[in-house]
Each structure stands twice: as C-alpha cells, then as structure tokens.
Amino acid sequence: MVVKPYSDKRINENVFTRTFENDVESAELVWHRDAKDRNIKVIEGEGWKLQFDDALPRQLKMNEQYFIPANTYHRVIKGGSSLMLEVKEIV
C-alpha cells in the first residue's frame, strides 16, 4: 500500500481540500501528473512553492489561484508550515 504525503477531504464531486502537514519529508513530494485540469487555491501555508517541469519554482501565495493543466508534470516544494489547498477539478 502506498502512503500519500497528504490527506484529502471531499467537499463535493469536483472540490476537495488537500493538506500537507509540516512534518512531511521533502523526499515524499514527488513529481507527478494529474488526470484532470485543476485550479488550486492556498487556504493556509507559508513558504511553499509550485514547480512545473522545465520551469523555476514559484511561491504559493495565500488566497491566490493556480491552474494545473492535466497531464503536466509538477510538484510542490515544502515550506515552513503545513499547507492546505482547495482543489477544484475541471470536468
């Protein structure tokens, strides 16, 4: 069984919150792709970054939205606190 470095809480069919705890190991935050387009918004967290393949990491800012296209390699980079995101899957 694979243990994920985050926990999800479903809000409705296309929306959930995803939380990465402060004690998550950086090595667990791997490059990956998602099957669906997503908009993410930072609910809480400081110092975390989002990085797309072949791009420099960018700082995740509170209450800002970020678009992640389906099948695009990306990862989050650990910050100085826990991170909570609101994730909206675009169907």
Helices and strands as residue ranges (DSSP letters): E 7-12, E 15-20, G 26-28, E 37-44, E 49-52, E 58-59, E 65-68, E 74-77, E 83-90
